[in-house]
């Protein structure tokens, strides 16, 4: 495209303050997500003792948020393609904020489970939408890194949850942690004022005045009005009136959709299975409990570094190549954890395992966002995340079953490593159609 004869499209702009503002708000939302999901584990020992919960009930409560996330991803996660990103994000924030706050006032395990389900619904609906919004607003050259940076804040929220669980619970009781979880509700007015709506949604719904305001900020060199770009945007995004879920399988997308679902499921199986059972497995392998808990921290430290690196690598070498590399390294490093290692090798393996499992979860969301056009983007990411939750539920459950069989420890680790190979093969088989940043909805077509 000649700069002298054409205006820049949104996706070809350089990162400016407006992009960073969007990144800030979306990262803050991911921090809430990480806090709300991890806080249960932080208060679980106290809660089990106070309410005399059986391990079975405690496990059901733990799974209830994941179940809710599946519902939220399938409903609210895909609804913004019709109702707008910002509106659905705010609704999700209100849902999980109220539900998390209500957890602090629960009197029975049943009430607690209901609140956790609604917390999961809000979180499950929010994540696909902030991923889709970030994908649509980020410049093409920085899209992967901006999405993965945002998603890395899930781990930041988890660290905050661990800290408050350790400091707040002894001083104020476990309920205070959920009062903190309700604080995101205070951000609703700020997000309503500052979080922008998707350009593609605004054009598709003839909201040209608002679209013009956003375009002038995000692409100052654009000289055409939003109204003149609407026909080009409609042509690029196809027919939005068709059933959006069905469009995940039309126009040659069906194969990639199934393969992306497999990749999501395998990734979440490794993430939730490994983080749940790593301390137990390491103790069974001869390490002390204190060391095993430190190993979990090392795993999550690697996740942050791996998530950040994955975006940088994907922007340079492609998301597909980076995912195949990460899943292969994950399989190798997790397999090696099943054998006794010296301190330095073990730490390196844990860092690699965290980087290429939890860290990869950031990149698979970015990959799915880029794989679909704007009018079905949140639908595509929402369905992939929902299907992936089957892997999230299966990981801890099957891992517990294998552990109960008293199998050799290396066999347990091999179980968590195998999904990495399956996921790598799945992404190898995806077509190149997922690597088309200029045709994704994050851009608005330009003309002479």
N, C-alpha and C positions, 0 to 999 in steps of 0.2 A: 504494500500500500504506500503510495507516494504521500509524504507529509505535506508537500506543497499543494496537492490537489484534493486531499481528503482530510477530514477532521479525525482526530483520534477516537477510537471506540473506548468505552469505559474500561474494558479489560486491558487496554494497552497504555493506560496512564501509569505514572510513577506513584509510588507510595507517598501520600501526603498526610497532613494532620487528621483529615476526615477518616481515612483508612485506619489510622492508629486509634481514633476514638471508637470506631466500630470494634476493632480488635480488643480494646480495653473492656467495653461493655460485655462482649461475648465471652471474654476470658473470665470476667467476674461471675457470669452465669455458670460457667463450667466449674468455678471454685465452689459455688453453692451446691452443684451436683455432687462433686467429690465429698464435700462435708456431709451432706445428708445421707449418702450411701454408706460412708465409713463410720459415722458416729454410732451406729447400732453396735458394731463390733467393739467399740471402745467402752460402751456402758454395759455390755452383755454380762460380764461376771457379776457386777453389782445387781443388775436386774434379776438374774437367775437366783441369786441369794435372797433378795428381798421378796420376790413373788413365788419363790420355790418352784421355778419352772423346770420341767423335765427337758433333757436334751432334745427330745422330739419336738416339743412345743417351741423351744428356742430356735430349732432349725426351720420350723414352719414360719416363724416370724422373720427369720433371716431371708427366706425365699420369697416372702410376700412382696417386698419392694421390687425384686426382679420380675415377679409376675406382673406387678403393676406397670413396670417399665415396658413390658411386652404389649400390654393393652394400650398404653399411652403412645407408643411408637406406631401402632397400627391405626390409631384413631386420630389423635391430635397431631401426631408426627407427620401425617400426610395431608391434613386438612388445610394447611397454610397455602398449598397450591391453589386452593379455591378462595380462602378468606384472607390471605396476606400473612407474611412472616411475622411482622411486629405484633399484630393483634393476637395471634396464636401464642407467641412467645410470652406475652404479658399474661394471657389466660393461664398458661402452664405455670408461670411464676407464682401467681396467686394461689393456684391449686396446691402446689407442693409446699409453698410457704405456710399456708393455713394448716395443711395436714401435718407438717413437721412440728409446728407450734402446738397443735392439738396432742401430739404424742407426749408432750411434757405434762399433760393433764389427764392422761389415760389412767384408769383405775383397774382395768382387767386386761388380760392377754388378748381377749377378743377385740376390745377397743384399740389396743395397740396395733394389732394386725390390720384392722380396717384403715387406721391412719397410715400405716406403712404402705399399704396398697395404693392409697391415693397419693402419697408422696411419690411412689414409683410412677404412677400415671402422669403426674406433672413433669417429672424428670424425663421420662421416656418420650413425651411429646416435645419437650423443649430441645433436647440435644440435636435431633435431625434438622430442626428449623434454624438453630444458630449455625450449624454446619453449612446448611444451604445458603443462608444469608451471607456468611463470610465468603463462601465460594463465589457468590454473585457480585460482591463488592470488591473483592481483592483483585489487584492487577494480575494478569496471566503469569508473569514471571515470578511472582511471589505468592501465588495462591496456595501451593502445598505447604510452604513454611508458615504462612499466617494461620492456616487451619490447624496445623500440628502444634504450633505455639499455643493457640487457644485451647486445644484439647489437653495439652500438658498441665493446664491449671486444674484438671481433675485431681492430679496427684498433690497439688498444693492444698486443695481442699481437704484431701485425706490427711495430710500432715497436720493441718489445723485441727481436724477432728481428733487425731491422736493426742495432740497437745492439750486441747480442752478436756478430753476425757481423763487425762492424767492430772491436770491442775484444778479444773472446775468441779469435777465430781467429788473429790474428797472435801472440798470446802463448802459446796452448795448443794450437793446431791446430783443424781443422774438427770433429774428433770431439767435442771438448768441448761444442760447441753442442747435440749430441744427448744428452749426459749431462744438461745442463740441461733438455732436453725430457722427460727421464724423471722429473724432480722432482715432477710432479703425482701420482705414485704415493703420495707421502707424505701427500697429502690424503685418501686413501681412508678411513682410520679416522675422520677429522673429518666427512667427508660422510656416512658411515654413521651417525654419531651425530646430526648436526644437520640434514641435508637431509630435509625431510618428504616423506611419500608423498602422492599425489593423493587428495583427499577423495572424489572420485567413484569411484576405484578401490577405496578402503577400504570404502565403502558397498556397492558392487556385489559385493564378496567377503566381506561380513558380518564385516569386521574392525572391529567397533563400538568396542571399547575404545580402539584406536589412533586411530580417527576422532574419538572424544569428546575425547581429549587435544588433537588438532590444532584442533578446532572451538573449544574453550574459549580457546585462545590467539589464533586468527585472528579469531574472532567472539565476544568475551566476553559480548555481550548476548544471545546465543542461549540460550534457556531449554529447548529440547527436546533429547532424547537423539539420538544418531546412529541408533540402531535405529528410532526413530519416523520419521526422515527417509528411510530407505532405500526404502520403497515409492514416495515422491514422486520420488526420484532415479531409480529404475528407470523410472517412467512418463515422465519427461522425456527419458531417454536411449534409449528404444526397446528393441529386442531385441538385446543384445550377442552373442547366440549365432550370429547370422547372419554370414556371411563378411564381414569388415570392409572389405576392398578393394572388394567388390561394393557395399557401402553408400555408397561415394563417388559412385555413379551412380543411387542410388534416392532416392525421396521428393523428387524435383525437384532433386537435387544435381548431376546429370550435366553439365548445361550449365556451371554455375559451376566444376566440377572441371576441365573441359577448358580453360576460359578462364583459370583460375588457373595451370594448367600452362603455357599459352602465355606468360602474364606472367612466370612464373619463368624460363622458358627465354630469353626476350628480355632480361630483366634480367641474367642471368648471362652471356649472350653479350656484352653491352656491358661489364660489369664486367671479365671476364677478358680479353676482346679488347683493351679500351682500356688496362688496366694492363700488359699484355704488350707492346703495340706503341707506346705513347705516346712513349717516348724515341726510338725509331727514326724514327717519323713526324715528330717535331719536329726532329730532326737533318736529315732529308730536306727539311724545310720551311725550312732555313736557320739554325736555331739551333745553338749549340754543344752538345757532349755534356754538359758540366757543367750548363748551363742546363736541358737536357732532363731530367736527373735531378732537378733542383730542381723542375721542373714536376710530376714524379711525386709528390714530397712535398706540393706544393700541392694536387694532386688528392686525396690521402688526408686532408689536413687538412680539406678541404671535406667529405669523406665523414663524418667524425666530427660536424661541425656539422650537416650535412644529416640524418644519422641521428637525432640528438637532436631537431632541429626537426620531423622527420616524425612522431614520436610525439606531440608537443605539438599539432601541427596535426590529426592524425587523431583525437585525443580531443575536439577542438572542432568539426571540420568533417566528420568521417567518414573512414574509411580509403580508401574508394573515391574520393572527391573529391580527397584528398591524393595518391593514387597517379597519378591522371590528370594532375594538375598537375605532379607531379615528372617523369613520363615525357615530358610535352610540353616542359618546360624542358630536360630532358636532350637531346632531339633537337635543339632549337634551339642550345644551347650547344656541343654536339659538332660540329654542322655548321659553326659559326662558327670553330672551332679550325682548320679547313682553310685559313683565309685569314690572311695576315700581319696581326698586330695590334700595337699599342704595348704596352709592358710592363704598364701598369695594366689595360687591357682584357683582355689575355691572362690575367693572374692571376685576374681576376674570372670569366672564362669557365671556367678550370680549377677554381676553387672551386665554381662552379655545376655543372659536369660531375661532379665528385666527389660533391657533395651529392646529386645526383639520379640517380646510377647506383649507386655503392657504398652511399651512404646509403639509397637506396630498397630495397636488398636487405634491410635491417632491417625495413622496413615490410611487404614482401610476405610475410615469415614471420609477422608479427603478423596480417595480413589472413587468411592461410590458417588460422591457429590459431582465429580467431574464426568462420571460415566453417563449421566442423564441430562437431557435438556431442561431448561428452566421450569417449564410448566409441569413437570413431573419429578423435579429434583427432590423435594422433601418427601414425596411419595416413595421414590426409590431408596433414599437413605433410611426413611422410616421403616419400610418393609425389611431392608437388609438388617437393620438393628434389631427388629422384632424377631426375625428368624434366628439371628445370632444369639438371642436370649435362650433358645433351646440348648445351645452349647454352654451358656453360662450356668444354667440349672444342672445340666448333665455333668459338668466338670467336678463340682464338689460331691455330688451324689455317687457317681461311679468311682471317683477317687476314694471315697469312704468305703465303698464295697470292696475294692481291691485291697485297701489297707487292712480290712477285717479278715481277709483271706490268708494273712501272714505270708504273703509272697516275698521273695527276695526284693530288697529295696530298689535295686537297679531295674527290676521289672516295673515297679510303680512309676519310676521316672521315665522309662521307655513309653509307658502309656501316655504321659503328658507330652512326650516328644513327638509321637507319631502324628498328631494333628498338624504339626508344622510342615511335615512332608506333604500331607494331603492338601493343605492350603497353598503351598508353593506350586504344586502341580495344577491346582485350580486356576491360579493367576497366570501360570504359563499358558494355559489353554484359552485365556480371554483374548478377544480380538483386539486389534489396534484401535477400534472405534472408541475405546475408553480414553484415548489420548488425543482429544481434540479441544484444547482449551479455547481456541478462537470461536468455536461453534457453540460453546456452552452458554447458559443463560446469563452468566456473569457479565457478558458483553452485550452491548446494544449496537446493532449494525450501523455503520456510518455510510454516508453517501457523498457524492460530489457536492 
